[in-house]
């Protein structure tokens, strides 16, 4: 279990778009939840179902090693990732970003801010 202090230390070094090589360690419900990725930090990485292909069989399987970039982090002790390999992204990713995260290109390279506590905002 990661303490709040350890999480704060990790966050200070994170930048949106920062790339990590990671290993997919868990795919609990392909097509439903997302995938868990070990990126070599004391906190885990997670790719949300919203960023992955619609068909679960197109998702990377456990043991897949690939590059992932930091997409988001909130008060959960977890780094939200985006696959760098377009095979593992939703087909309409460009449109998705334009609709739901239009500021993404300007965020790349910026520090990941301190989180709002869960339930706020």
TILOGU-364638 format. One record per residue (C-alpha): residue number from 0; chain; x, y, z. Coordinates in steps of 0.1 Angstrom, whole numbers, plus 5000, padded with zeros to 4 digits. Layout:
# TILOGU-364638
   num   chaine     px     py     pz
   NUM        A      X      Y      Z
...
END
This chain:
# TILOGU-364638
   num   chaine     px     py     pz
     0        A   5000   5000   5000
     1        A   5013   5034   4991
     2        A   5011   5062   5016
     3        A   4998   5097   5008
     4        A   5034   5110   5012
     5        A   5048   5085   4988
     6        A   5021   5093   4963
     7        A   5028   5130   4966
     8        A   5066   5123   4960
     9        A   5058   5103   4929
    10        A   5033   5129   4915
    11        A   5059   5157   4918
    12        A   5080   5140   4890
    13        A   5051   5133   4867
    14        A   5043   5151   4835
    15        A   5013   5147   4812
    16        A   5024   5127   4781
    17        A   5054   5113   4799
    18        A   5061   5078   4785
    19        A   5068   5047   4805
    20        A   5074   5012   4792
    21        A   5049   4990   4811
    22        A   5037   4955   4814
    23        A   5000   4947   4814
    24        A   4995   4928   4847
    25        A   4957   4924   4848
    26        A   4928   4925   4824
    27        A   4899   4918   4848
    28        A   4870   4921   4824
    29        A   4880   4927   4787
    30        A   4857   4952   4771
    31        A   4843   4964   4804
    32        A   4867   4980   4829
    33        A   4902   4986   4816
    34        A   4937   4973   4821
    35        A   4962   4975   4850
    36        A   4998   4982   4840
    37        A   5031   4980   4860
    38        A   5052   5009   4850
    39        A   5079   5003   4875
    40        A   5068   5029   4901
    41        A   5054   5023   4936
    42        A   5019   5031   4923
    43        A   5001   5012   4896
    44        A   4990   5024   4862
    45        A   4955   5020   4847
    46        A   4941   5024   4812
    47        A   4904   5032   4813
    48        A   4880   5013   4791
    49        A   4871   5047   4775
    50        A   4905   5049   4758
    51        A   4907   5012   4746
    52        A   4892   4996   4715
    53        A   4855   4988   4717
    54        A   4862   4951   4713
    55        A   4879   4936   4743
    56        A   4897   4910   4722
    57        A   4916   4939   4707
    58        A   4930   4950   4741
    59        A   4966   4941   4751
    60        A   4967   4909   4770
    61        A   4984   4902   4803
    62        A   5021   4901   4798
    63        A   5021   4926   4769
    64        A   5050   4950   4771
    65        A   5043   4984   4755
    66        A   5047   5021   4759
    67        A   5021   5041   4778
    68        A   5019   5078   4785
    69        A   5005   5096   4815
    70        A   4969   5107   4807
    71        A   4957   5117   4842
    72        A   4961   5112   4879
    73        A   4936   5120   4906
    74        A   4935   5114   4943
    75        A   4935   5076   4939
    76        A   4971   5063   4942
    77        A   4971   5053   4906
    78        A   4984   5068   4873
    79        A   4959   5069   4845
    80        A   4976   5059   4813
    81        A   4970   5061   4775
    82        A   4985   5034   4752
    83        A   5011   5049   4728
    84        A   5004   5021   4703
    85        A   4974   5030   4682
    86        A   4964   4994   4680
    87        A   4954   4996   4717
    88        A   4935   5029   4714
    89        A   4898   5034   4706
    90        A   4893   5038   4668
    91        A   4880   5074   4672
    92        A   4906   5086   4697
    93        A   4912   5119   4679
    94        A   4875   5127   4679
    95        A   4873   5115   4715
    96        A   4901   5139   4726
    97        A   4884   5168   4707
    98        A   4851   5162   4725
    99        A   4862   5153   4760
   100        A   4898   5166   4765
   101        A   4904   5193   4739
   102        A   4932   5208   4760
   103        A   4952   5176   4758
   104        A   4978   5188   4733
   105        A   4986   5219   4755
   106        A   4988   5197   4786
   107        A   5016   5175   4773
   108        A   5048   5182   4792
   109        A   5030   5200   4820
   110        A   5032   5188   4856
   111        A   5004   5166   4869
   112        A   4986   5189   4894
   113        A   4979   5180   4930
   114        A   4946   5162   4931
   115        A   4913   5173   4944
   116        A   4900   5149   4971
   117        A   4876   5123   4958
   118        A   4841   5135   4959
   119        A   4850   5172   4953
   120        A   4848   5192   4922
END
